[in-house]
Structure formats: C-alpha cells, structure tokens
C-alpha cells in the first residue's frame, strides 16, 4: 500500500488532526486501553519524557479525542464519526505503519520547509 492508496477519510483525519507519529501512538494507546492514564504512565509506555506526554495529551484533548479529569486522561472522542475514523486508522496502522508514518512525516516536512522558507533571505534586484 502507498500513501495515495490510503482511504480518503483516513488521509483527511491524519492530515487534519495528527501532527506527529508520537501523537498517533499516544492516541492509539489510549484507545487500546481505555482506563485513565497520567502523563507519567503514558510517557513510560511510549518512552518519552513526561513533559512531552503532557503536550501530546493536551493536543489530543484540544481536538476532542481525549478527556482529562483528576484521575488522568482517557480516550474519549467527542464525535462518533471521529471514533470511526480512529478505528480505521488503528486497523490500517497495524498493517501499514510505514505508510501512515510517511504521510504524517510528509506533512511535518512541508510545514518545516514553509517555516524555513519564511526566514530565507531573498536577494534583492
């Protein structure tokens, strides 16, 4: 499978919602194990630092995929249609991890390039 062969709804969801592979990994972990997670628990499971885990959780909560309370955070999509998209992504990611990672990285690479281009000094004529 190639990036262009991914279903359109999956591509749209990933491009609009998931900025990095760690975001996707966190989301899928929370989906897989629906109990409450603290940032420290998520960090240990994903081999990242607690600050990064806190950022990932905050980003996922901001787009309505995660809910947090005093007990921690859990997978809780606001919209059932989004939950269906996440289910499709999870199924595809299990079989085509590299393809999905390439799509996410291509988006990150384009954003980084646009940012770098904004600071490029232009030769004046």
C-alpha positions as MATLAB code, in Angstrom:
seq = 'XXXXXXXXXXXXXXXXXXXXXXXXXXXXXXXXXXXXXXXXXXXXXXXXXXXXXXXXXXXXXXXXXXXXXXXXXXXXXXXXXXXXXXXXXXXXXXXXXXXXXXXXXXXXXXXXXXXXXXXXXXXXX';
ca = [
       0.000    0.000    0.000;
       1.132    3.543   -0.732;
       0.070    6.863    0.789;
      -2.157    7.554   -2.211;
      -3.939    4.235   -1.628;
      -4.977    5.112    1.917;
      -8.728    5.724    2.153;
      -9.598    9.405    1.793;
     -11.263    9.638    5.199;
      -8.147    8.224    6.869;
      -5.851   10.625    5.000;
      -8.073   13.598    5.848;
      -8.243   12.636    9.522;
      -4.480   12.193    9.803;
      -3.634   15.372    7.913;
      -6.147   17.483    9.827;
      -5.699   16.053   13.308;
      -2.428   14.193   13.890;
       0.697   16.373   13.662;
       3.303   13.727   14.607;
       3.748    9.981   14.938;
       4.024   10.299   18.754;
       0.572   11.939   18.741;
      -0.781    8.953   16.830;
       0.990    6.462   19.091;
      -0.449    8.169   22.178;
      -3.933    8.248   20.697;
      -3.856    4.580   19.738;
      -2.512    3.563   23.137;
      -5.264    5.481   24.909;
      -7.821    3.917   22.552;
      -6.471    0.415   23.135;
      -6.509    0.666   26.926;
      -9.458    2.833   27.972;
      -8.519    3.333   31.615;
      -7.284    6.704   32.844;
      -3.642    7.458   32.101;
      -1.402   10.001   33.786;
       1.215   11.776   31.707;
       3.903    9.823   33.597;
       2.280    6.476   32.715;
       1.898    7.461   29.076;
       5.486    8.716   28.984;
       6.813    5.437   30.380;
       4.825    3.376   27.890;
       5.850    5.490   24.879;
       9.469    6.001   26.016;
       9.171    9.784   26.069;
       9.550   12.330   28.850;
       6.571   13.412   30.967;
       6.602   16.929   29.513;
       6.224   15.571   26.004;
       3.436   13.256   27.172;
       1.648   16.223   28.741;
       1.912   18.118   25.453;
       0.603   15.153   23.449;
      -2.349   14.736   25.802;
      -3.113   18.459   25.665;
      -3.008   18.478   21.878;
      -5.283   15.429   21.639;
      -7.684   16.929   24.167;
      -7.775   20.193   22.205;
      -9.051   18.385   19.109;
     -11.656   16.427   21.054;
     -10.049   12.990   21.133;
      -9.083   12.796   24.803;
     -10.835   13.800   28.011;
      -8.960   14.582   31.204;
     -10.046   14.842   34.828;
      -8.472   14.443   38.264;
      -7.912   10.699   37.653;
      -5.965   11.241   34.429;
      -6.790   11.183   30.750;
      -8.627    8.695   28.592;
      -9.666    8.181   25.002;
     -12.997    9.965   24.543;
     -13.765   11.272   21.047;
     -16.444   13.970   21.101;
     -17.914   12.796   17.810;
     -18.856    9.164   16.951;
     -17.796    9.778   13.331;
     -14.311   10.666   14.554;
     -14.233    7.477   16.614;
     -14.969    5.576   13.402;
     -12.046    7.350   11.710;
      -9.743    6.462   14.614;
     -10.850    2.827   14.380;
      -9.988    2.818   10.664;
      -6.611    4.432   11.342;
      -5.850    1.869   14.064;
      -6.654   -1.029   11.740;
      -4.522    0.387    8.935;
      -1.658    1.385   11.229;
      -1.417   -2.189   12.486;
      -0.779   -3.384    8.914;
       0.751   -0.345    7.196;
       2.690    1.537    9.870;
       5.340    2.843    7.488;
       2.816    4.234    5.004;
       0.920    6.108    7.707;
       4.154    7.384    9.251;
       5.263    8.608    5.808;
       2.029   10.555    5.414;
       2.431   12.169    8.829;
       6.104   12.943    8.223;
       5.411   14.409    4.801;
       3.033   16.864    6.419;
       5.593   17.746    9.102;
       8.310   18.129    6.481;
       6.153   20.512    4.419;
       5.351   22.612    7.476;
       9.023   22.749    8.457;
      10.004   23.749    4.925;
       7.391   26.537    4.816;
       8.660   27.793    8.175;
      12.262   27.732    6.953;
      11.283   29.465    3.712;
       9.736   32.305    5.713;
      13.217   33.139    7.047;
      15.157   32.648    3.846;
      16.932   35.802    2.834;
      15.992   36.866   -0.654;
      18.435   38.541   -2.953;
      17.160   41.994   -3.852;
      17.356   43.019   -7.506;
];
